[in-house]
Amino acid sequence: MSALAKLNLKTVQRTVKQDPVLARRDKLVAAIEEQGRVLAAVVAGEEYTVKTKRWQTNDAGERVRVEHEKRVRAWFFEQDAGYYVQCRYGSRVLNINGKSNAVFVDKLNDVAGVIEAFKKAAETGELDKAVVEAAAKKK
């Protein structure tokens, strides 16, 4: 008698607990909220960083977990006497209405309104098609 004959073997497919569309939407909303914090730091004249943990080898040759500060890139930049704001999914820029990929505003303070509009659009599903297109390009 083999060792596997004693086991209760079955064929199963794992079910996904969350709808992939909702998971992408949540990821996008979280990134947009983070951009709000980046904007607040830029307005205050600071640099926004996030603490992450990574493994490093210390002087004794042991692998230890070290806290590291990671800079978060802003989705907005100054150009043409104003500011352009882009919505991103990961590293890809989303086409907002199918062809345009940025919103132009005159002042840095107006960027907050654009970020809020991106958040509302992501929560209601208006950006789902653009996210699917951006995710498909990765493959």
DAKARA-V739879 format. One record per pair of residues at least 4 apart in sequence whose C-alpha atoms are under 6 Angstrom apart, sorted by the first residue. I is the first residue (numbers start at 0). J is the second residue. Records with the same first field share a line. If there is no record, write none. Layout:
I = J + J
//
This chain:
28 = 118
37 = 47
40 = 45 + 46 + 47
41 = 45
48 = 68 + 69 + 70 + 71
49 = 68 + 69
50 = 67 + 68
51 = 66 + 67
52 = 65 + 66 + 67
53 = 64 + 65
54 = 63 + 64
55 = 62 + 63
56 = 60 + 61 + 62
57 = 61
74 = 84 + 85
75 = 83 + 84
76 = 82 + 83
77 = 81 + 82
78 = 82
81 = 104 + 105
82 = 103 + 104
83 = 101 + 102 + 103
84 = 101 + 102
85 = 101
86 = 92 + 93
87 = 91 + 92 + 93
93 = 100 + 129
94 = 98 + 99 + 100 + 129
95 = 99 + 100
120 = 125
121 = 125 + 126
//
